[in-house]
Amino acid sequence: MIMDNNTRMDSRFGGNEVLKINEIFYSIQGESTRAGLPCVFVRLTYCNIRCVYCDTEYAFYEGKDMQIDDIIDAIAKYECNMVEITGGEPLVQENVHLLMKELCAKGYEVLIETGGTLPIDVIDKRVKVIMDIKTPYSKMEKKNRYENIQFLKSVDEVKFVIGSREDYDWARELIRKYDLTGMTAHVLMSPVFDKIENIELAEWILHDRLNVRFQLQMHKYIWHPETRGV
């Protein structure tokens, strides 16, 4: 298989056609506009940032090297057409682009959830991008790569994780500044789990007539919040 510059990896990530995988699991999609649907999740190891509310710190370092063909075989066993690539930060490992291209070629609906701190313009255009823009509460606001916004497609989604009223006001102004609800159909807001009340965020959105989608991390209400592989 021919590798181009966008899919060539250095040796610390295992070499050609290898990814370090934290876990592959089948669950209910807990977030995004696909919430509630069955989905296969491929969680990649490593992350380039450290959000204070991160609930997958175990993905920073834990994982095993897997050939991309073996990853695809593991996905196929679940007989589910939707696949989400997540992390950690999946774009840290450049071979993720090869995995996504292969999955798209096989007819899967492919989503990638990214923290938005690394370039998204190299992502296969068939992939739906769910891009998190980091709010002040995350302590990673300065890592945001705002030039990514111009590369969002109309089917992509932008997510804000809200930990305070300051976060909400900040996100609201950013939405207006970049006309996010005009350039993409789906802008999502979710509260930091157990940090602010769900009703608070819902009422702020309604008060401002903000055209965004309120969302919860549904999987944390179905299973125990600390449960892995869901």
N, C-alpha and C positions, 0 to 999 in steps of 0.2 A: 504494500500500500504506500503511495507516495505521500510524503509529509511536506506541507508548505511551511513558511516561516511562522505562521500563526499557530501551528500545532506542534512545533518542535520544542522539546523540553530539555532542561538541563538534567544532569545525572541525579541530583538530589531528589527528583520526583520519579525516579524509576526508569527513565529512558523511554524509548519509542513505544507507543501504544500501551502504556501502563499508567494507572492512576492509583493514588493512595486513597482507599475507601474506608470511611469510618463505619458505615452500615448501609445496607440495602433492606428496605422494609415496605410492606404493603399496609396502607392505612386509609382513613378518611381524610381528605384534604381539609385542613383546619382553617386555612386562610385564603385570601384572594377571591376573585369572582368565581372560582371553581370550588369554593367551600362546600363541603357536604358530599362531594363525589369521591368514589374510590380512586386511589392514586398510588403508584409505585414511587417511592422516594429513594434517591441515591444521594447519600450524604458524604461529601468529600472531606478529607482531613485538611487541616491548616486554616488559619485566618490571619489577615494582615492588620486587623484592628481589635480593640478590646472594649466593647460596649459594656457599660456598668450593669445593664439588665440582661446580659447574655444568658440564655438558658441551655446553650449547647457547648459549654466550655470543654466538655470531654472530646469535642471534635478538633480542638486546637492541635493535638498531637497524636491521639489514638487512631490507629488504622492499619490496614495491610495493603500491600501492593497487589493489584489485580490487573490482568490483561483486559483490554476493552472488550474483546470477544467474550470473555468470561462474565463481565459485567452485563453485557447484553443477554447472555444466556440466563443469568440470574433474574433479570427483569422479565424475560419471556415466560418464566414459570408461573407468574401471577396472572397471566392472561388478562391484562389490563392495558388499555390503550394510552392512558395518561401517565406521563413520567415527569417528576419534578427533580431537577438537579439543585442541590442545596449544600449547605456547609454548617459551620465554618464559612469560608468565602470560597465558592467553587472556582472563581476565576483566577485564583492564585496558581492553580495547576493548569498550564497551557493545554495539556492534552484533553481537557474538558471539551474543547472545541471539536476535536475529532469524535469524541463520544456523542456529542449532540448532533453532528452531521450524520453519523451512522444511524442514530435513532430516528431522525427525521426521514432519512432515506427508506427506513423500514416502515414508515407510515405512522409512527407514534406522534401523539400530541405532546410536545416537549415544552416544559416551563423551566426557567432558571430563576432562582431567587438570589439576588446579589445585593451587597451592601452599597453599591454605587460608588465605591472608591477606586475602582479599576475600570479601564476602558470597556464600553459595551458595544462600540461600533464594529468590532470584529466578530461579534456573535452572529451565527447563521440567522438570516432574516426569517426563517421558518419558525424560529424559537420565540415563544412569548417570554418577554423579560418582565420580571417583577422586581423593580428597583426600589430599595429602601433609601430614603434620604434621611441622614442621621440628624436628629434634633439635639438641642443643647443638653438635655438631660442625659443623653447617651455618653457625653464627654468625648464624642468622636466627630462633632460637628465640623471641625477644621479639616477633616479628612474627606469631606464631600467633594466629588469631582463633578462640578456643575456643568462642565462642557458635555457630560453625558446626556443632558436633557435634550440637546438638539438631535440626538440619535434615537430617541424614543419613537416607536411606531404607534399608530393609532390603536392597535390591539394590545399594546403593552400596559403595564400597571405601575403606578407609583405608590409607595407605602410610607406613611409616617407613623412611627411608634411614639405615642404621646405619654410623657411621664409627669407633666405639670401644666398649669395654665400658661406658663411662659412658652412651653413647647407648642401648645395649640396656637397661640398668637403668632409665634414665629413661623409655624407651618402655614397658617392662613395667609400671611403676607407673602411667603414664598410662592404659594399657589397662584396668587394674584400677579406677582412680579413676572412669573414665567408662563402665565396663562395655562397652567397644567391641565385644568379641566377642559380647556379648549383643544389642546394638542393630543391628549389621550383620553379615551372614554372612561378610564377607571383610575380615580385617585382614592386611596384607602387610608383610613385612620383607625388605629387600634390603641387601646390603653395598655400601658405597661401592666402586666398581670400583678394584681394585689398592690398596685401603687396608687392609682386613682380609681374612683368608682366609675363603673360603666355609665351610670346615669349622668354623671358630670360631663363626660365627653359628648354623649348623645345630646344633651341640652345645649352645650356650646355650639355644636354643629347646627342644630335647629334654630337657635337664636340668630345666628349669622346667615341663615339661608344658604349655607355652604353646600355646594353640589358635590359632595364626596360620599363615599360608601363607608359607613361605620362597620367595623368588623371586630370580632373576638377571636381569640385563639381557641377555636372550637374543640380541638383535641384535648385541651387542658380541662375542659368541662366534661368530656366523655370519659377520659382516663385520669388517673392521679397526675397532677401537674409535673411531677418529677419522673414520670414513666418514660423510658427510652423506647425507640422503635415504634412510635405512634405519631 
